[in-house]
Amino acid sequence: TYTGTVMTFVDITRTKEAQQALEDSERKLRRTAHLAKVGSWSFDPGANVLNWSDETSYIHESEGIIPDSPEKALAYYLEEDRAIIKDAFQAALDKGQGYDLVLRIRSTLGELRWVRTTCHPVMEGGKVVLLEGVFQDISAIRKVQDRLSKSEQTTADIIRHIPAGLFLYQLEGKDLVLIDGNHEAENMTGVKLKTIMGKRFQEIWPKADETGLTDIFRRVVTEGENVEFENLEYEDESLKGIFRVIAFPLTGQRLAVSFENITQITHMEKEFTAARAQYRHLFENMAQGVVYQDASGTIIDANPAAEGILGLSREAMEGRTSVDPRWKAMQEDGSNYPGEEHPAMQALKTGKPVNKVVMGVYHPGKEETRWILVNATPEFQEGGAVPYRVFTTFEDITDLYLLNKELIQHNRRLDFTTVHARSGWWEWHVEIDAIYSSPMRWELAGLSPKDQATMEEWLARLHPDDKEETLKTLNTLANGLDCDEKETVCKLSYRIQGENGDYTRLADLAQVRERAQDGRARIILGMVRQDMNLD
């Protein structure tokens, strides 16, 4: 018969709390393993059983399916790495040798991954009874390492190949110690890296302390601020020059110093500046006018002489072109001189110099036409086939032009007179033995006219009996002497042979027109006519 119930109670609170703590710990461990992408694996060779943790399966993307043999597990590795892992796994089974390898696998879904796999054999009685290890996905780490390696290689390539010198220093205490440099630095300084590697900055560059350079570079590292020197002059027993320097900090208490030797460039710049100043002085003070025009023919610069000759300020000329009608340019015959035919425009068009062109331009200040002699020269940029500008030089020849014009008219009148008077004139430039004659002189002698002849040619045609006396008179004149005390004009009478072989008797009156400093004649002027008083 039922008489009652016996009940017992056990307090399992601590047990539940322990189980909950264990579950929490395992959950945290799994989460940590997932975040770190670290799984585990084991293999029981006696039972031929392979186990993977959840994370190991996740790395293989096997959806929780564990291969039923080591051979199938090792098939995940790339063919190039498979032999390595097989040999290591076999050595672990046979000899109890552990391993720690970084290899590549191809996941179930075909993704390439870098993994780190380790193995720790468990031995009992000298025999392997269990293999266990860690399996970690290190693809992200490997990518960072690859990028870092490429970056380091790029940096090394830049250091080797940049056209500037580069030295790297490490700050050790208060000393900057050389740790690297490039070939260009050796070329610029003449110092071999192998002889200075590991030395302190002031040992390599003994004058650095005197100039404060050591302290400046040390502060670049400690304060993290770049410093630049545009023209740093340095000189010691082995190195002298002017350098452009940039010093900047690197990680790890390191200093990079990049530099260029600009000694030659600096000297060239000084020479160029001096030459430019000299050119500008010449440009501003030369007597000839100079005008620069761009490729379109627009005036972009002019010197003071040009302002005076043309009667315009530089500001008034700038922006004008050759085709501007305000120039009122004319040719020697008085006709209009079209702007597109001006020397500057022709030089731009043809790419060739145009020289010794006479043209008239209107001078607004004097309200008259001034005559100038013009030379235009095109200029090309390096490699250019078309001029990018032209410079024109010119001088005012108005007085000479008008004098020459008057002389031409005078000679025309003289020629008219001498022709009708059956007389001619001649002018002997003694120093160069050149004779200039009127056409009538040649006609009287029975010879064809020439622009210029020599006294030797003239004397060669004299009658042999007349040569001595004629030559004596000419020598007297050439020596700057008068023929006698009363007369400064010498008389000559001689026979000259014409082109037909006949002799004609001529009579000349000659006089010294211009003398040299020593008194000798430079120019002798003569008049000639046929001698009608003699046979």
VORO-442094 format. One record per residue (C-alpha): residue number from 1; x, z, y; residue in three letters. Coordinates in Angstrom, 3 decimals, padded with zeros to 6 digits. Example, Ala and Ser with C-alpha at 12.3 -4.5 7.8 and 13.67 -1.06 7.14 Angstrom:
REM residues 2
 seq       c1       c3       c2 type
   1  012.300  007.800 -004.500  ALA
   2  013.670  007.140 -001.060  SER
REM end
This chain:
REM residues 535
 seq       c1       c3       c2 type
   1  000.000  000.000  000.000  THR
   2  001.139 -000.704  003.539  TYR
   3  002.094  002.441  005.190  THR
   4  003.998  001.226  008.432  GLY
   5  006.598 -001.001  010.127  THR
   6  010.201 -000.324  010.732  VAL
   7  011.718 -002.184  013.711  MET
   8  015.376 -002.372  014.722  THR
   9  016.782 -003.620  018.032  PHE
  10  020.249 -004.964  018.816  VAL
  11  021.411 -005.501  022.395  ASP
  12  022.835 -009.092  022.458  ILE
  13  023.066 -009.384  026.222  THR
  14  026.828 -009.520  026.203  ARG
  15  026.761 -012.063  023.398  THR
  16  024.427 -014.313  025.373  LYS
  17  026.502 -013.867  028.471  GLU
  18  029.642 -014.776  026.495  ALA
  19  027.938 -017.865  025.049  GLN
  20  026.756 -018.894  028.506  GLN
  21  030.240 -018.371  029.945  ALA
  22  031.704 -020.409  027.104  LEU
  23  029.229 -023.215  027.718  GLU
  24  030.002 -023.101  031.456  ASP
  25  033.709 -023.188  030.742  SER
  26  033.339 -026.133  028.373  GLU
  27  031.158 -027.925  030.936  ARG
  28  033.771 -027.362  033.650  LYS
  29  036.498 -028.472  031.264  LEU
  30  034.629 -031.685  030.451  ARG
  31  033.986 -032.302  034.136  ARG
  32  037.633 -031.685  034.953  THR
  33  038.740 -033.945  032.109  ALA
  34  036.386 -036.670  033.344  HIS
  35  037.611 -036.371  036.906  LEU
  36  041.218 -036.451  035.745  ALA
  37  040.356 -039.164  033.215  LYS
  38  042.009 -037.134  030.478  VAL
  39  040.736 -037.112  026.905  GLY
  40  042.046 -035.847  023.591  SER
  41  042.384 -037.203  020.110  TRP
  42  043.360 -035.995  016.627  SER
  43  043.983 -037.455  013.213  PHE
  44  043.842 -035.631  009.879  ASP
  45  046.064 -037.682  007.533  PRO
  46  044.801 -035.775  004.466  GLY
  47  041.154 -036.587  005.137  ALA
  48  041.993 -039.842  006.967  ASN
  49  039.679 -038.783  009.817  VAL
  50  040.212 -039.780  013.449  LEU
  51  038.510 -037.866  016.247  ASN
  52  038.138 -038.782  019.948  TRP
  53  036.868 -036.574  022.725  SER
  54  034.009 -037.860  024.887  ASP
  55  036.439 -038.765  027.663  GLU
  56  038.680 -040.694  025.262  THR
  57  035.638 -042.700  024.137  SER
  58  034.668 -043.190  027.792  TYR
  59  038.124 -044.582  028.611  ILE
  60  037.786 -047.039  025.696  HIS
  61  034.184 -047.837  026.768  GLU
  62  033.211 -047.471  023.082  SER
  63  029.835 -045.830  023.839  GLU
  64  030.705 -042.812  021.681  GLY
  65  031.672 -044.886  018.648  ILE
  66  034.948 -043.668  017.157  ILE
  67  037.010 -046.086  015.053  PRO
  68  037.065 -045.106  011.396  ASP
  69  040.795 -045.750  011.037  SER
  70  043.955 -045.516  013.141  PRO
  71  044.478 -049.265  012.682  GLU
  72  041.210 -050.041  014.475  LYS
  73  042.067 -047.574  017.235  ALA
  74  045.479 -049.146  017.752  LEU
  75  043.868 -052.601  017.975  ALA
  76  042.726 -051.680  021.530  TYR
  77  046.344 -051.989  022.744  TYR
  78  047.592 -055.286  024.144  LEU
  79  049.532 -057.369  021.692  GLU
  80  052.736 -056.922  023.708  GLU
  81  052.409 -053.111  023.449  ASP
  82  050.868 -052.820  019.953  ARG
  83  054.138 -052.831  018.037  ALA
  84  055.426 -049.974  020.205  ILE
  85  052.441 -047.699  019.555  ILE
  86  052.350 -048.572  015.831  LYS
  87  056.022 -047.655  015.372  ASP
  88  055.554 -044.417  017.339  ALA
  89  052.395 -043.457  015.383  PHE
  90  054.092 -044.150  012.055  GLN
  91  057.160 -042.112  013.051  ALA
  92  054.839 -039.226  013.962  ALA
  93  053.220 -039.368  010.490  LEU
  94  056.413 -039.848  008.511  ASP
  95  058.927 -037.807  010.447  LYS
  96  056.884 -035.514  012.650  GLY
  97  058.221 -037.129  015.831  GLN
  98  056.030 -036.755  018.892  GLY
  99  055.707 -039.375  021.587  TYR
 100  054.699 -039.814  025.214  ASP
 101  054.072 -043.463  026.129  LEU
 102  052.610 -045.492  028.995  VAL
 103  050.950 -048.638  027.615  LEU
 104  048.072 -051.031  028.212  ARG
 105  044.725 -051.307  026.414  ILE
 106  041.805 -053.680  026.639  ARG
 107  038.514 -051.716  026.593  SER
 108  035.473 -052.668  024.559  THR
 109  034.065 -054.343  027.677  LEU
 110  037.314 -056.264  028.232  GLY
 111  038.765 -054.248  031.126  GLU
 112  042.541 -053.938  031.297  LEU
 113  043.675 -050.319  031.666  ARG
 114  046.947 -048.508  031.846  TRP
 115  046.961 -045.358  029.704  VAL
 116  049.272 -042.508  028.933  ARG
 117  049.081 -041.401  025.294  THR
 118  050.890 -038.417  023.782  THR
 119  051.211 -037.130  020.247  CYS
 120  052.098 -033.642  018.952  HIS
 121  052.467 -033.436  015.136  PRO
 122  051.353 -030.154  013.415  VAL
 123  053.603 -029.296  010.483  MET
 124  052.981 -027.036  007.473  GLU
 125  055.587 -026.639  004.793  GLY
 126  057.630 -029.429  006.294  GLY
 127  054.721 -031.814  006.050  LYS
 128  052.545 -033.322  008.779  VAL
 129  049.028 -031.985  008.355  VAL
 130  047.585 -033.015  011.746  LEU
 131  048.339 -035.286  014.690  LEU
 132  046.809 -034.345  018.027  GLU
 133  047.396 -035.578  021.529  GLY
 134  046.195 -036.414  024.984  VAL
 135  044.849 -039.776  026.185  PHE
 136  044.745 -040.428  029.953  GLN
 137  043.574 -043.379  032.042  ASP
 138  046.324 -043.850  034.670  ILE
 139  045.217 -047.274  035.954  SER
 140  044.595 -045.998  039.494  ALA
 141  047.944 -044.201  039.554  ILE
 142  049.645 -047.301  038.193  ARG
 143  048.086 -049.476  040.924  LYS
 144  049.366 -047.087  043.567  VAL
 145  052.795 -047.117  041.950  GLN
 146  052.770 -050.925  041.831  ASP
 147  051.774 -051.143  045.491  ARG
 148  054.427 -048.597  046.365  LEU
 149  057.010 -050.508  044.360  SER
 150  056.042 -053.771  046.047  LYS
 151  056.091 -052.049  049.422  SER
 152  059.531 -050.629  048.711  GLU
 153  060.714 -054.046  047.548  GLN
 154  059.251 -055.653  050.669  THR
 155  060.966 -053.038  052.808  THR
 156  064.242 -053.669  051.012  ALA
 157  063.851 -057.429  051.483  ASP
 158  063.119 -056.945  055.197  ILE
 159  066.163 -054.707  055.587  ILE
 160  068.365 -057.277  053.862  ARG
 161  067.084 -060.353  055.644  HIS
 162  066.055 -059.388  059.169  ILE
 163  068.303 -061.087  061.759  PRO
 164  069.072 -057.686  063.299  ALA
 165  071.475 -055.018  062.132  GLY
 166  069.883 -051.964  060.519  LEU
 167  071.347 -048.584  059.564  PHE
 168  069.394 -045.773  057.852  LEU
 169  070.430 -042.143  058.334  TYR
 170  069.310 -038.905  056.713  GLN
 171  069.110 -035.767  058.855  LEU
 172  070.927 -033.016  056.942  GLU
 173  070.936 -029.873  059.010  GLY
 174  072.185 -031.118  062.364  LYS
 175  074.065 -034.106  060.966  ASP
 176  072.840 -037.681  060.675  LEU
 177  074.336 -039.066  057.462  VAL
 178  074.384 -042.807  056.711  LEU
 179  072.409 -043.614  053.563  ILE
 180  071.889 -047.385  053.801  ASP
 181  072.346 -050.509  055.905  GLY
 182  072.078 -054.285  055.709  ASN
 183  074.541 -057.174  055.654  HIS
 184  073.763 -058.147  059.254  GLU
 185  074.824 -054.674  060.400  ALA
 186  078.187 -055.243  058.736  GLU
 187  078.555 -058.628  060.445  ASN
 188  077.703 -057.269  063.892  MET
 189  079.923 -054.193  063.728  THR
 190  082.709 -055.432  061.471  GLY
 191  082.359 -052.214  059.436  VAL
 192  081.916 -052.350  055.648  LYS
 193  079.071 -050.199  054.311  LEU
 194  081.060 -048.984  051.315  LYS
 195  083.657 -047.448  053.638  THR
 196  081.167 -045.495  055.785  ILE
 197  078.357 -044.641  053.345  MET
 198  077.693 -040.891  053.343  GLY
 199  079.609 -040.291  056.572  LYS
 200  078.236 -038.508  059.626  ARG
 201  077.047 -040.534  062.611  PHE
 202  079.772 -039.274  064.943  GLN
 203  082.444 -040.025  062.331  GLU
 204  081.354 -043.642  062.161  ILE
 205  080.861 -043.990  065.920  TRP
 206  083.429 -041.675  067.530  PRO
 207  082.260 -042.286  071.114  LYS
 208  078.628 -041.441  070.327  ALA
 209  078.944 -037.758  071.273  ASP
 210  080.472 -038.634  074.660  GLU
 211  077.504 -040.862  075.526  THR
 212  074.932 -038.381  074.195  GLY
 213  073.776 -040.892  071.598  LEU
 214  074.040 -038.453  068.682  THR
 215  071.708 -035.932  070.334  ASP
 216  069.252 -038.660  071.344  ILE
 217  069.009 -040.028  067.790  PHE
 218  068.703 -036.518  066.349  ARG
 219  065.691 -035.863  068.616  ARG
 220  064.077 -039.108  067.403  VAL
 221  063.907 -037.525  063.924  VAL
 222  062.886 -034.028  064.992  THR
 223  060.355 -035.064  067.655  GLU
 224  059.081 -038.237  065.990  GLY
 225  059.324 -040.443  069.086  GLU
 226  060.893 -043.920  069.204  ASN
 227  063.681 -044.659  071.662  VAL
 228  064.838 -048.053  072.943  GLU
 229  067.946 -049.227  074.789  PHE
 230  067.735 -052.682  076.350  GLU
 231  071.435 -052.915  077.257  ASN
 232  073.516 -050.244  075.526  LEU
 233  077.220 -050.645  076.181  GLU
 234  079.473 -049.144  073.516  TYR
 235  083.225 -049.248  073.019  GLU
 236  085.664 -047.550  070.673  ASP
 237  088.854 -048.673  068.948  GLU
 238  087.042 -050.912  066.458  SER
 239  083.866 -051.987  068.247  LEU
 240  083.046 -053.188  071.743  LYS
 241  079.879 -054.836  072.950  GLY
 242  076.448 -054.702  074.529  ILE
 243  073.542 -053.985  072.184  PHE
 244  069.755 -053.946  072.228  ARG
 245  068.820 -050.867  070.159  VAL
 246  065.584 -049.446  068.735  ILE
 247  065.686 -046.105  066.894  ALA
 248  062.574 -044.822  065.097  PHE
 249  061.785 -042.009  062.660  PRO
 250  060.966 -042.476  058.977  LEU
 251  059.417 -040.079  056.491  THR
 252  061.633 -037.543  054.822  GLY
 253  063.710 -036.676  057.908  GLN
 254  065.199 -040.147  058.028  ARG
 255  066.197 -042.340  060.982  LEU
 256  066.234 -046.126  061.245  ALA
 257  068.419 -047.757  063.894  VAL
 258  067.840 -051.469  064.476  SER
 259  070.186 -053.309  066.823  PHE
 260  071.248 -056.725  068.088  GLU
 261  074.579 -057.655  069.602  ASN
 262  073.596 -059.222  072.928  ILE
 263  077.088 -059.318  074.430  THR
 264  077.276 -063.094  074.530  GLN
 265  073.671 -063.449  075.657  ILE
 266  074.222 -060.897  078.444  THR
 267  077.321 -062.723  079.659  HIS
 268  075.467 -066.035  079.500  MET
 269  072.562 -064.539  081.453  GLU
 270  074.975 -063.301  084.115  LYS
 271  076.633 -066.721  084.278  GLU
 272  073.231 -068.391  084.404  PHE
 273  072.074 -066.059  087.175  THR
 274  075.246 -066.759  089.143  ALA
 275  074.947 -070.503  088.552  ALA
 276  071.295 -070.415  089.544  ARG
 277  072.138 -068.512  092.715  ALA
 278  074.895 -071.037  093.435  GLN
 279  072.527 -073.915  092.764  TYR
 280  069.897 -072.335  094.998  ARG
 281  072.468 -071.852  097.750  HIS
 282  073.452 -075.515  097.445  LEU
 283  069.784 -076.538  097.297  PHE
 284  068.962 -074.576  100.434  GLU
 285  072.035 -075.634  102.435  ASN
 286  072.909 -079.203  101.408  MET
 287  072.577 -081.948  104.020  ALA
 288  070.593 -084.228  101.708  GLN
 289  066.888 -083.679  101.265  GLY
 290  065.692 -082.733  097.762  VAL
 291  062.121 -082.864  096.498  VAL
 292  060.857 -081.941  093.012  TYR
 293  057.669 -083.499  091.653  GLN
 294  055.864 -082.729  088.390  ASP
 295  054.771 -085.302  085.801  ALA
 296  051.739 -086.273  087.909  SER
 297  053.905 -086.919  090.967  GLY
 298  052.762 -083.769  092.786  THR
 299  055.437 -082.115  094.941  ILE
 300  056.299 -078.638  093.633  ILE
 301  059.411 -077.793  095.650  ASP
 302  061.509 -079.025  098.574  ALA
 303  064.630 -077.826  100.365  ASN
 304  065.131 -077.190  104.101  PRO
 305  066.936 -080.516  104.581  ALA
 306  063.876 -082.303  103.205  ALA
 307  061.717 -080.395  105.691  GLU
 308  063.895 -081.565  108.577  GLY
 309  064.183 -085.183  107.434  ILE
 310  060.475 -085.596  106.676  LEU
 311  059.206 -083.401  109.526  GLY
 312  057.047 -081.279  107.194  LEU
 313  057.286 -077.676  106.004  SER
 314  057.663 -076.935  102.307  ARG
 315  054.134 -075.536  102.259  GLU
 316  052.787 -078.736  103.855  ALA
 317  054.568 -080.895  101.256  MET
 318  053.596 -078.870  098.185  GLU
 319  050.577 -080.441  096.515  GLY
 320  051.132 -083.877  098.065  ARG
 321  051.780 -086.912  095.881  THR
 322  053.629 -090.148  096.533  SER
 323  050.349 -092.026  096.884  VAL
 324  049.255 -089.824  099.827  ASP
 325  048.620 -092.269  102.725  PRO
 326  049.946 -089.758  105.271  ARG
 327  053.504 -090.771  104.357  TRP
 328  052.874 -094.180  105.998  LYS
 329  055.750 -095.469  103.874  ALA
 330  057.071 -098.968  104.550  MET
 331  059.577 -101.370  103.067  GLN
 332  062.514 -102.925  104.912  GLU
 333  060.498 -106.004  105.806  ASP
 334  057.936 -103.787  107.542  GLY
 335  055.258 -104.153  104.869  SER
 336  053.365 -101.244  103.298  ASN
 337  055.189 -099.413  100.473  TYR
 338  052.552 -098.517  097.805  PRO
 339  052.877 -094.922  096.530  GLY
 340  052.934 -095.933  092.872  GLU
 341  056.028 -098.039  093.580  GLU
 342  057.991 -095.233  095.247  HIS
 343  061.283 -094.372  093.485  PRO
 344  059.985 -091.022  092.146  ALA
 345  056.904 -092.611  090.584  MET
 346  058.958 -095.441  089.078  GLN
 347  061.403 -092.904  087.579  ALA
 348  058.467 -090.998  086.019  LEU
 349  056.952 -094.218  084.716  LYS
 350  060.101 -095.748  083.219  THR
 351  062.059 -092.605  082.391  GLY
 352  065.101 -094.144  084.111  LYS
 353  066.884 -093.272  087.375  PRO
 354  066.059 -095.324  090.470  VAL
 355  068.920 -095.444  092.973  ASN
 356  069.765 -096.589  096.504  LYS
 357  066.294 -097.533  097.642  VAL
 358  065.758 -097.845  101.408  VAL
 359  062.311 -096.877  102.617  MET
 360  060.686 -095.856  105.898  GLY
 361  058.495 -092.729  106.225  VAL
 362  056.510 -091.429  109.169  TYR
 363  057.952 -088.345  110.905  HIS
 364  054.951 -086.504  112.444  PRO
 365  057.117 -084.379  114.749  GLY
 366  058.978 -087.349  116.239  LYS
 367  055.973 -089.659  115.860  GLU
 368  058.174 -092.452  114.569  GLU
 369  059.325 -094.055  111.342  THR
 370  062.555 -092.656  109.913  ARG
 371  064.581 -094.616  107.378  TRP
 372  065.882 -092.841  104.277  ILE
 373  068.126 -093.809  101.340  LEU
 374  066.472 -092.531  098.150  VAL
 375  067.687 -091.711  094.616  ASN
 376  065.180 -090.492  091.980  ALA
 377  066.163 -088.974  088.622  THR
 378  063.678 -088.106  085.834  PRO
 379  064.123 -084.881  083.861  GLU
 380  063.170 -084.321  080.211  PHE
 381  062.471 -081.174  078.258  GLN
 382  064.515 -080.769  075.077  GLU
 383  063.286 -083.281  072.515  GLY
 384  060.793 -084.793  074.958  GLY
 385  060.379 -088.552  075.293  ALA
 386  058.403 -088.458  078.550  VAL
 387  059.724 -086.954  081.820  PRO
 388  058.165 -083.615  082.705  TYR
 389  059.346 -083.824  086.326  ARG
 390  061.531 -085.830  088.709  VAL
 391  063.852 -084.789  091.475  PHE
 392  064.502 -087.043  094.441  THR
 393  067.444 -086.838  096.828  THR
 394  067.502 -088.656  100.127  PHE
 395  069.357 -088.812  103.406  GLU
 396  068.328 -089.961  106.848  ASP
 397  070.044 -093.308  107.553  ILE
 398  067.908 -094.240  110.552  THR
 399  070.839 -094.598  112.961  ASP
 400  072.895 -096.577  110.451  LEU
 401  069.879 -098.673  109.492  TYR
 402  069.121 -099.593  113.106  LEU
 403  072.808 -100.245  113.827  LEU
 404  073.084 -102.478  110.799  ASN
 405  069.929 -104.293  111.838  LYS
 406  071.384 -104.823  115.303  GLU
 407  074.689 -105.964  113.771  LEU
 408  072.889 -108.507  111.617  ILE
 409  071.126 -109.877  114.661  GLN
 410  074.423 -109.911  116.552  HIS
 411  076.148 -111.797  113.729  ASN
 412  073.350 -114.290  113.661  ARG
 413  073.801 -114.908  117.362  ARG
 414  077.574 -115.071  116.903  LEU
 415  077.235 -117.514  114.034  ASP
 416  074.920 -119.647  116.157  PHE
 417  077.463 -119.639  118.996  THR
 418  080.469 -120.355  116.802  THR
 419  078.730 -123.152  114.974  VAL
 420  077.866 -124.952  118.166  HIS
 421  081.265 -124.199  119.705  ALA
 422  082.991 -125.419  116.543  ARG
 423  084.825 -122.096  116.215  SER
 424  084.797 -119.336  113.630  GLY
 425  085.803 -115.680  113.295  TRP
 426  087.600 -113.667  110.690  TRP
 427  088.312 -109.970  110.054  GLU
 428  091.298 -108.829  107.983  TRP
 429  091.153 -105.322  106.425  HIS
 430  094.889 -104.898  105.993  VAL
 431  094.967 -101.833  103.679  GLU
 432  092.877 -103.515  100.983  ILE
 433  093.933 -107.096  101.879  ASP
 434  090.360 -108.323  102.287  ALA
 435  089.338 -111.066  104.715  ILE
 436  085.725 -111.516  105.809  TYR
 437  085.014 -114.798  107.596  SER
 438  082.203 -116.723  109.192  SER
 439  081.073 -119.897  107.411  PRO
 440  082.490 -122.018  110.244  MET
 441  086.032 -120.824  109.541  ARG
 442  085.823 -122.188  106.013  TRP
 443  084.260 -125.406  107.244  GLU
 444  087.047 -125.937  109.833  LEU
 445  089.624 -125.467  107.059  ALA
 446  087.840 -127.930  104.782  GLY
 447  087.062 -125.205  102.220  LEU
 448  083.896 -123.940  100.537  SER
 449  082.573 -120.688  102.070  PRO
 450  083.342 -117.385  100.311  LYS
 451  082.066 -113.872  101.035  ASP
 452  085.548 -112.425  100.750  GLN
 453  089.128 -113.671  100.352  ALA
 454  092.657 -112.298  100.556  THR
 455  095.415 -113.139  103.019  MET
 456  097.520 -114.252  100.071  GLU
 457  094.921 -116.882  099.181  GLU
 458  094.864 -118.104  102.803  TRP
 459  098.660 -118.239  103.112  LEU
 460  098.910 -120.184  099.845  ALA
 461  097.171 -123.132  101.553  ARG
 462  099.431 -123.249  104.639  LEU
 463  101.798 -126.155  105.181  HIS
 464  105.269 -125.109  103.975  PRO
 465  106.778 -125.734  107.453  ASP
 466  104.229 -123.345  109.065  ASP
 467  104.357 -120.433  106.637  LYS
 468  107.392 -118.566  108.015  GLU
 469  106.219 -118.438  111.641  GLU
 470  102.623 -117.609  110.705  THR
 471  103.720 -114.839  108.340  LEU
 472  106.020 -113.389  111.020  LYS
 473  103.140 -113.171  113.498  THR
 474  100.799 -111.623  110.947  LEU
 475  103.412 -109.000  109.983  ASN
 476  103.815 -108.115  113.657  THR
 477  100.085 -107.541  113.912  LEU
 478  099.986 -105.639  110.600  ALA
 479  102.673 -103.260  111.878  ASN
 480  100.435 -102.528  114.857  GLY
 481  102.674 -104.312  117.381  LEU
 482  101.759 -106.649  120.208  ASP
 483  103.139 -110.159  120.146  CYS
 484  104.895 -109.691  123.511  ASP
 485  104.984 -107.264  126.397  GLU
 486  102.301 -109.026  128.404  LYS
 487  099.830 -110.103  125.733  GLU
 488  098.001 -107.943  123.151  THR
 489  096.445 -111.082  121.683  VAL
 490  098.613 -113.132  119.342  CYS
 491  098.358 -116.900  119.085  LYS
 492  098.816 -118.729  115.794  LEU
 493  099.003 -122.454  115.158  SER
 494  099.248 -123.774  111.605  TYR
 495  098.209 -126.520  109.226  ARG
 496  096.006 -125.636  106.248  ILE
 497  095.187 -127.739  103.216  GLN
 498  091.527 -128.419  102.483  GLY
 499  089.924 -128.982  099.113  GLU
 500  090.429 -132.778  099.486  ASN
 501  094.201 -132.289  099.872  GLY
 502  094.351 -133.130  103.599  ASP
 503  095.844 -130.760  106.159  TYR
 504  093.945 -129.658  109.252  THR
 505  095.690 -128.020  112.218  ARG
 506  093.967 -124.787  113.363  LEU
 507  094.631 -122.455  116.270  ALA
 508  093.853 -118.703  116.037  ASP
 509  093.701 -115.848  118.506  LEU
 510  094.217 -112.478  116.729  ALA
 511  094.231 -108.866  117.900  GLN
 512  094.479 -105.401  116.308  VAL
 513  090.931 -103.966  116.262  ARG
 514  091.601 -100.605  114.549  GLU
 515  094.775 -098.623  113.815  ARG
 516  095.679 -095.957  111.254  ALA
 517  097.183 -092.593  112.264  GLN
 518  100.722 -093.974  111.836  ASP
 519  099.932 -096.790  114.300  GLY
 520  099.785 -099.534  111.689  ARG
 521  096.850 -101.923  111.816  ALA
 522  093.828 -101.230  109.647  ARG
 523  091.621 -104.074  110.897  ILE
 524  092.730 -107.292  112.643  ILE
 525  090.099 -109.511  114.264  LEU
 526  090.630 -113.210  114.890  GLY
 527  088.935 -116.296  116.332  MET
 528  089.748 -119.774  114.970  VAL
 529  089.148 -123.309  116.178  ARG
 530  090.544 -126.692  115.471  GLN
 531  093.752 -127.258  117.465  ASP
 532  092.900 -130.311  119.563  MET
 533  096.166 -130.220  121.544  ASN
 534  098.426 -130.982  118.587  LEU
 535  098.612 -133.640  116.000  ASP
REM end
